[in-house]
Amino acid sequence: MQLQLKLRRLSLLLLGLAIAAGGELFYDNGKGFGTVQAAAAVYAANSGAAAAFNDIQGHWAEKEIKALSDKQFLDGYKNTQDGSLSFKPNQNITRAEFVRYFVKSKGLPLSNNTESEFTDLGDSSQEDRGYIITAVEYGLINGYPDHTFRPDSTITRAEIAAILSRSEMLPPAEAVSFADIPEDYWASDAIFAVQQAGLFDGYEDGSFRPDQKMTRGEAAAVIYRLIDASAS
């Protein structure tokens, strides 16, 4: 019933269609003309409806991104010119972004604690701060010895493997013969465990590439694989 009401409101908004030019539909919102694409993006942002990203069609992780977006686990970037939303699947994901998406996808209750030992969360949004503190309290991710979290830094395959292993409390696994993962590597146990659990794979050349940065599309695929396996 609630979904029908939202769709009804959207249909009423789009009834304001006024002109079509240059292949784009325009509507009169009472404050001037805007594109229907922009109206849909604003509606999605204000109503909690799933966002329609304009840059994932044909991407190899399109299915996974759509599935997580439909559940409101992901967010994107708003185009200031037309109000459309992009996901930027090939852009490297930051530590704050991954933590936010992961905590949402796992359905972890947000911590009530607002205090943090990290000295670099002041510029982060209050939303990111809550997700970061929650992830740290659950033991999913750590900061750095200098008491920073570095929310805007990128995150590597090894770091994400460690988060997945801690989250799912994966048991130790037999060593996998990745050419670039010695047994004394700091995240070797986590990497072997997530590989055996089917959450992460290496590359055809026999490498894992632990220090390679993860893209937003790759991160979405990993999170989707995790929650899909949990639901099975």
MINU-557393 format. One record per residue (C-alpha): x, y, z. Coordinates in steps of 0.05 Angstrom, whole numbers, always signed. Each point is the difference from the previous one (the first is absolute). Layout:
<rec><x>X</x><y>Y</y><z>Z</z></rec>
...
***
This chain:
<rec><x>+0</x><y>+0</y><z>+0</z></rec>
<rec><x>+56</x><y>+48</y><z>+17</z></rec>
<rec><x>+36</x><y>-16</y><z>-65</z></rec>
<rec><x>-64</x><y>+13</y><z>-39</z></rec>
<rec><x>-7</x><y>+67</y><z>+35</z></rec>
<rec><x>+71</x><y>+20</y><z>-18</z></rec>
<rec><x>-11</x><y>-20</y><z>-72</z></rec>
<rec><x>-64</x><y>+39</y><z>-1</z></rec>
<rec><x>+36</x><y>+62</y><z>+25</z></rec>
<rec><x>+54</x><y>-9</y><z>-53</z></rec>
<rec><x>-53</x><y>-7</y><z>-54</z></rec>
<rec><x>-33</x><y>+64</y><z>+23</z></rec>
<rec><x>+67</x><y>+35</y><z>-2</z></rec>
<rec><x>+12</x><y>-23</y><z>-71</z></rec>
<rec><x>-70</x><y>+23</y><z>-21</z></rec>
<rec><x>+31</x><y>+69</y><z>-1</z></rec>
<rec><x>+34</x><y>-17</y><z>-66</z></rec>
<rec><x>+1</x><y>+61</y><z>-42</z></rec>
<rec><x>+46</x><y>-5</y><z>-60</z></rec>
<rec><x>+47</x><y>-48</y><z>-34</z></rec>
<rec><x>+63</x><y>+24</y><z>-35</z></rec>
<rec><x>+68</x><y>-28</y><z>-18</z></rec>
<rec><x>-22</x><y>-70</y><z>+20</z></rec>
<rec><x>-11</x><y>+22</y><z>+73</z></rec>
<rec><x>-67</x><y>+7</y><z>+35</z></rec>
<rec><x>-12</x><y>+61</y><z>+42</z></rec>
<rec><x>-51</x><y>+15</y><z>+55</z></rec>
<rec><x>-23</x><y>+63</y><z>+34</z></rec>
<rec><x>+13</x><y>-7</y><z>+74</z></rec>
<rec><x>-30</x><y>+68</y><z>+16</z></rec>
<rec><x>+69</x><y>+31</y><z>+5</z></rec>
<rec><x>+21</x><y>-7</y><z>-72</z></rec>
<rec><x>+14</x><y>-58</y><z>-47</z></rec>
<rec><x>+43</x><y>-60</y><z>+17</z></rec>
<rec><x>+14</x><y>-67</y><z>-31</z></rec>
<rec><x>-42</x><y>-61</y><z>+19</z></rec>
<rec><x>+66</x><y>-37</y><z>+13</z></rec>
<rec><x>+16</x><y>+53</y><z>+53</z></rec>
<rec><x>-70</x><y>-6</y><z>+29</z></rec>
<rec><x>+8</x><y>-75</y><z>+7</z></rec>
<rec><x>+67</x><y>+8</y><z>+35</z></rec>
<rec><x>-28</x><y>+51</y><z>+49</z></rec>
<rec><x>-60</x><y>-45</y><z>+13</z></rec>
<rec><x>+46</x><y>-59</y><z>+14</z></rec>
<rec><x>+43</x><y>+40</y><z>+47</z></rec>
<rec><x>-60</x><y>+29</y><z>+38</z></rec>
<rec><x>-44</x><y>-62</y><z>+4</z></rec>
<rec><x>+51</x><y>-54</y><z>+14</z></rec>
<rec><x>-14</x><y>-33</y><z>-66</z></rec>
<rec><x>+57</x><y>-37</y><z>-34</z></rec>
<rec><x>+44</x><y>+45</y><z>-42</z></rec>
<rec><x>+6</x><y>-11</y><z>-75</z></rec>
<rec><x>+73</x><y>+9</y><z>-17</z></rec>
<rec><x>+15</x><y>+26</y><z>-69</z></rec>
<rec><x>+68</x><y>-33</y><z>-10</z></rec>
<rec><x>-7</x><y>-74</y><z>+17</z></rec>
<rec><x>-36</x><y>-27</y><z>-62</z></rec>
<rec><x>+43</x><y>-54</y><z>-31</z></rec>
<rec><x>+50</x><y>+1</y><z>+58</z></rec>
<rec><x>+21</x><y>-70</y><z>+21</z></rec>
<rec><x>-26</x><y>+14</y><z>+72</z></rec>
<rec><x>-65</x><y>+32</y><z>-23</z></rec>
<rec><x>-43</x><y>-55</y><z>+31</z></rec>
<rec><x>+35</x><y>+4</y><z>+67</z></rec>
<rec><x>-2</x><y>+76</y><z>+3</z></rec>
<rec><x>-74</x><y>+1</y><z>-17</z></rec>
<rec><x>-17</x><y>-53</y><z>+51</z></rec>
<rec><x>+36</x><y>+37</y><z>+57</z></rec>
<rec><x>-28</x><y>+67</y><z>-23</z></rec>
<rec><x>-71</x><y>-28</y><z>+1</z></rec>
<rec><x>+11</x><y>-16</y><z>+73</z></rec>
<rec><x>+28</x><y>+70</y><z>+12</z></rec>
<rec><x>+68</x><y>-27</y><z>+20</z></rec>
<rec><x>+38</x><y>+43</y><z>-50</z></rec>
<rec><x>+0</x><y>+73</y><z>-19</z></rec>
<rec><x>+29</x><y>+38</y><z>-58</z></rec>
<rec><x>+21</x><y>+69</y><z>-23</z></rec>
<rec><x>-48</x><y>+55</y><z>-20</z></rec>
<rec><x>+12</x><y>+38</y><z>-65</z></rec>
<rec><x>-7</x><y>+73</y><z>+19</z></rec>
<rec><x>-20</x><y>+18</y><z>-71</z></rec>
<rec><x>-60</x><y>-45</y><z>-10</z></rec>
<rec><x>-11</x><y>-34</y><z>+66</z></rec>
<rec><x>+14</x><y>-70</y><z>-28</z></rec>
<rec><x>+36</x><y>-52</y><z>+42</z></rec>
<rec><x>+63</x><y>-38</y><z>-19</z></rec>
<rec><x>+33</x><y>-57</y><z>+37</z></rec>
<rec><x>+70</x><y>+5</y><z>-30</z></rec>
<rec><x>+12</x><y>-76</y><z>+1</z></rec>
<rec><x>+72</x><y>+6</y><z>-24</z></rec>
<rec><x>+21</x><y>+51</y><z>+51</z></rec>
<rec><x>+40</x><y>-25</y><z>+59</z></rec>
<rec><x>-43</x><y>-6</y><z>+63</z></rec>
<rec><x>+21</x><y>+35</y><z>+64</z></rec>
<rec><x>+5</x><y>-30</y><z>+69</z></rec>
<rec><x>-60</x><y>+40</y><z>+24</z></rec>
<rec><x>-43</x><y>-19</y><z>-60</z></rec>
<rec><x>+15</x><y>-74</y><z>+7</z></rec>
<rec><x>-14</x><y>+1</y><z>+75</z></rec>
<rec><x>-66</x><y>+36</y><z>-11</z></rec>
<rec><x>-23</x><y>-48</y><z>-54</z></rec>
<rec><x>+23</x><y>-61</y><z>+40</z></rec>
<rec><x>-33</x><y>+19</y><z>+66</z></rec>
<rec><x>-65</x><y>+16</y><z>-37</z></rec>
<rec><x>+2</x><y>-66</y><z>-38</z></rec>
<rec><x>+12</x><y>-40</y><z>+63</z></rec>
<rec><x>-56</x><y>+35</y><z>+37</z></rec>
<rec><x>+45</x><y>+17</y><z>+59</z></rec>
<rec><x>-33</x><y>+46</y><z>+52</z></rec>
<rec><x>+36</x><y>+66</y><z>+1</z></rec>
<rec><x>+39</x><y>+16</y><z>+63</z></rec>
<rec><x>-27</x><y>+53</y><z>+46</z></rec>
<rec><x>+71</x><y>+21</y><z>+15</z></rec>
<rec><x>+22</x><y>+66</y><z>-33</z></rec>
<rec><x>+70</x><y>+2</y><z>+30</z></rec>
<rec><x>+59</x><y>-27</y><z>-39</z></rec>
<rec><x>+75</x><y>-4</y><z>+11</z></rec>
<rec><x>+10</x><y>+16</y><z>-73</z></rec>
<rec><x>+25</x><y>+71</y><z>-11</z></rec>
<rec><x>-21</x><y>+6</y><z>-73</z></rec>
<rec><x>-75</x><y>-11</y><z>+2</z></rec>
<rec><x>-17</x><y>+73</y><z>+10</z></rec>
<rec><x>-11</x><y>+13</y><z>-74</z></rec>
<rec><x>-41</x><y>-63</y><z>-11</z></rec>
<rec><x>-75</x><y>+4</y><z>+1</z></rec>
<rec><x>-35</x><y>-21</y><z>+63</z></rec>
<rec><x>-28</x><y>-59</y><z>-39</z></rec>
<rec><x>+69</x><y>-25</y><z>-19</z></rec>
<rec><x>+25</x><y>+10</y><z>+71</z></rec>
<rec><x>-55</x><y>-45</y><z>+27</z></rec>
<rec><x>+14</x><y>-55</y><z>-49</z></rec>
<rec><x>+75</x><y>+3</y><z>+13</z></rec>
<rec><x>-8</x><y>-2</y><z>+75</z></rec>
<rec><x>-49</x><y>-59</y><z>-7</z></rec>
<rec><x>+48</x><y>-39</y><z>-44</z></rec>
<rec><x>+58</x><y>+12</y><z>+48</z></rec>
<rec><x>-42</x><y>-22</y><z>+60</z></rec>
<rec><x>-19</x><y>-64</y><z>-36</z></rec>
<rec><x>+74</x><y>-13</y><z>-12</z></rec>
<rec><x>-8</x><y>+2</y><z>-76</z></rec>
<rec><x>+52</x><y>+53</y><z>-15</z></rec>
<rec><x>+55</x><y>+37</y><z>+36</z></rec>
<rec><x>+32</x><y>+67</y><z>-5</z></rec>
<rec><x>+74</x><y>+17</y><z>-4</z></rec>
<rec><x>+53</x><y>+6</y><z>+54</z></rec>
<rec><x>-1</x><y>+76</y><z>-6</z></rec>
<rec><x>-74</x><y>+0</y><z>+23</z></rec>
<rec><x>-27</x><y>+15</y><z>-69</z></rec>
<rec><x>-52</x><y>-38</y><z>-39</z></rec>
<rec><x>+13</x><y>+32</y><z>-68</z></rec>
<rec><x>-73</x><y>-4</y><z>-23</z></rec>
<rec><x>+15</x><y>+29</y><z>-68</z></rec>
<rec><x>+57</x><y>-47</y><z>-16</z></rec>
<rec><x>-11</x><y>-58</y><z>-47</z></rec>
<rec><x>-6</x><y>-71</y><z>+26</z></rec>
<rec><x>+37</x><y>-61</y><z>-26</z></rec>
<rec><x>-21</x><y>-71</y><z>-16</z></rec>
<rec><x>+38</x><y>-26</y><z>+61</z></rec>
<rec><x>-35</x><y>+50</y><z>+47</z></rec>
<rec><x>-68</x><y>-20</y><z>-27</z></rec>
<rec><x>+17</x><y>-74</y><z>+7</z></rec>
<rec><x>+17</x><y>+14</y><z>+73</z></rec>
<rec><x>-67</x><y>+34</y><z>+11</z></rec>
<rec><x>-39</x><y>-57</y><z>-31</z></rec>
<rec><x>+38</x><y>-52</y><z>+40</z></rec>
<rec><x>-13</x><y>+36</y><z>+66</z></rec>
<rec><x>-72</x><y>+13</y><z>-17</z></rec>
<rec><x>-16</x><y>-72</y><z>-16</z></rec>
<rec><x>+48</x><y>-29</y><z>+52</z></rec>
<rec><x>+28</x><y>-45</y><z>-54</z></rec>
<rec><x>+41</x><y>-59</y><z>+25</z></rec>
<rec><x>+73</x><y>-7</y><z>-20</z></rec>
<rec><x>+8</x><y>-30</y><z>-69</z></rec>
<rec><x>+56</x><y>-37</y><z>-34</z></rec>
<rec><x>+50</x><y>+44</y><z>-34</z></rec>
<rec><x>-16</x><y>+15</y><z>-73</z></rec>
<rec><x>+58</x><y>+5</y><z>-47</z></rec>
<rec><x>-6</x><y>+72</y><z>-19</z></rec>
<rec><x>+67</x><y>+21</y><z>-29</z></rec>
<rec><x>+0</x><y>+67</y><z>+36</z></rec>
<rec><x>-26</x><y>-22</y><z>+69</z></rec>
<rec><x>+55</x><y>-29</y><z>+45</z></rec>
<rec><x>-26</x><y>-36</y><z>+61</z></rec>
<rec><x>+28</x><y>+55</y><z>+46</z></rec>
<rec><x>-39</x><y>+55</y><z>-37</z></rec>
<rec><x>-41</x><y>+39</y><z>+51</z></rec>
<rec><x>-67</x><y>-18</y><z>-32</z></rec>
<rec><x>+18</x><y>-69</y><z>-27</z></rec>
<rec><x>-49</x><y>-38</y><z>+46</z></rec>
<rec><x>-57</x><y>+46</y><z>-19</z></rec>
<rec><x>+16</x><y>-5</y><z>-74</z></rec>
<rec><x>+2</x><y>-76</y><z>+2</z></rec>
<rec><x>-65</x><y>-2</y><z>+40</z></rec>
<rec><x>-40</x><y>+45</y><z>-46</z></rec>
<rec><x>+26</x><y>-36</y><z>-61</z></rec>
<rec><x>-22</x><y>-67</y><z>+28</z></rec>
<rec><x>-68</x><y>+30</y><z>+19</z></rec>
<rec><x>-10</x><y>+21</y><z>-72</z></rec>
<rec><x>-2</x><y>+74</y><z>+17</z></rec>
<rec><x>+63</x><y>+20</y><z>-35</z></rec>
<rec><x>+41</x><y>-28</y><z>-57</z></rec>
<rec><x>+69</x><y>+11</y><z>-27</z></rec>
<rec><x>+22</x><y>+13</y><z>-71</z></rec>
<rec><x>+14</x><y>-47</y><z>-57</z></rec>
<rec><x>+75</x><y>+12</y><z>+7</z></rec>
<rec><x>-2</x><y>-31</y><z>+69</z></rec>
<rec><x>+5</x><y>+66</y><z>+38</z></rec>
<rec><x>-47</x><y>+32</y><z>+50</z></rec>
<rec><x>+27</x><y>+71</y><z>-4</z></rec>
<rec><x>-12</x><y>+17</y><z>+73</z></rec>
<rec><x>+22</x><y>+73</y><z>-5</z></rec>
<rec><x>-43</x><y>+15</y><z>-61</z></rec>
<rec><x>-53</x><y>+53</y><z>+12</z></rec>
<rec><x>-73</x><y>-22</y><z>-4</z></rec>
<rec><x>-48</x><y>+36</y><z>-45</z></rec>
<rec><x>-71</x><y>+17</y><z>+20</z></rec>
<rec><x>-26</x><y>-52</y><z>-49</z></rec>
<rec><x>+45</x><y>-54</y><z>+28</z></rec>
<rec><x>-19</x><y>+18</y><z>+71</z></rec>
<rec><x>-74</x><y>-5</y><z>-18</z></rec>
<rec><x>+11</x><y>-69</y><z>-30</z></rec>
<rec><x>+36</x><y>-25</y><z>+62</z></rec>
<rec><x>-54</x><y>+26</y><z>+47</z></rec>
<rec><x>-54</x><y>-29</y><z>-44</z></rec>
<rec><x>+35</x><y>-68</y><z>+0</z></rec>
<rec><x>+4</x><y>+2</y><z>+75</z></rec>
<rec><x>-73</x><y>+17</y><z>+15</z></rec>
<rec><x>-24</x><y>-45</y><z>-56</z></rec>
<rec><x>+38</x><y>-58</y><z>+31</z></rec>
<rec><x>-27</x><y>+17</y><z>+69</z></rec>
<rec><x>-71</x><y>-1</y><z>-27</z></rec>
<rec><x>+8</x><y>-68</y><z>-33</z></rec>
***
